[in-house]
Amino acid sequence: MNNKHNPGISRRSLMAGMGGVALAAPASAAFPDRPVRLVVPYAAGGGTDVVSRLVAQAITARLGQPVVVENRTGGGVVGGSEFVARAAPDGYTLLVATTSHTVNPTLLPSLPYDTERDFAPVAMFSEVPMALIVHPAVPAADARAFLALLRARPGAFTYGSAGVGSTPHLAGELLRLLAGVDILHVAYRGNGPALQDLVAGQIQFMFDPVSTASALVRSGSVRALAISTRTPSPVFLGVPTLEEAGVAGFDCRTWNAALAPARTPPEAVARLNEAIIAALAEPALRARFAELGANPGEPMSPPEIAAFITREIERWGDVVRRSGMRPA
């Protein structure tokens, strides 16, 4: 799926970009005529869940039908993803995919679905940068000093993450590879326990979404040294990006996108794509995203999202292989 955006893209190409099959059943002219289900493969209350509920609320009025968020956490993200992959391809069941969706094909080669062929991209929701945060006792005033410290003391610093293959883990391994540092990883069952150990001084640093890191920084429990994306975050004014601190090519973020089962009618996908893009342009929703440290997703077409997912699979697959990452 290496489709590139083309303003004059044909119907046949569009359908291919929505799952690789041009045999979708026609959508009802009244789509949607019943509630749409948005499956979030994470627990309620987390960042992805909060963003998904905001988008669901915003597009409900535009679609004229309720958009209901359903949390399916059995089997990790794989369980929720498999559920959607096997759902009826009618536009009424969508998956909220994250960066993990593009890591798992390499990390978990025996997935019960194909990450690209079994899904039809619908729309991007959001992107959330992370902050590199450290325990206050770490003797480094800024990111450059911290990198120098890591290089001077190989193997002496430990970072935590929400689990193997999570975005904070990817960021840590990307730092190890690009900065040439020897650091140790501890996988936790979620970001919460990792943050607790960071505040307690059991680990020295970690990457955390700016939405949750900001409160800890304000309280003085941790310090923010750098931002994980190539552009600074308005949540942490004056904090440089890791690329600005000398780690060339560093760029890591959490993204959320809506995917439908493959062979979903392109008319339904187009209707959902339009509603989501329009909702993300609303000032009220953008203001709520800003409070969370999230950026609205780019207004991408389904073929553009398919190409983006292909690039992400290739990019993170390379990091997984080079780092020797293995499932827990």
Beta strands, then each sheet from edge to edge (+ up, - down):
strand 1: 36-40
strand 2: 67-71
strand 3: 93-98
strand 4: 119-134
strand 5: 158-161
strand 6: 184-187
strand 7: 205-209
strand 8: 223-227
strand 9: 253-261
strand 10: 295-296
sheet 1: 2+ 1+ 3+ 9- 4+ 7- 5- 6-
sheet 2: 2+ 1+ 3+ 9- 4+ 8-
sheet 3: 2+ 1+ 3+ 9- 4+ 10-
end
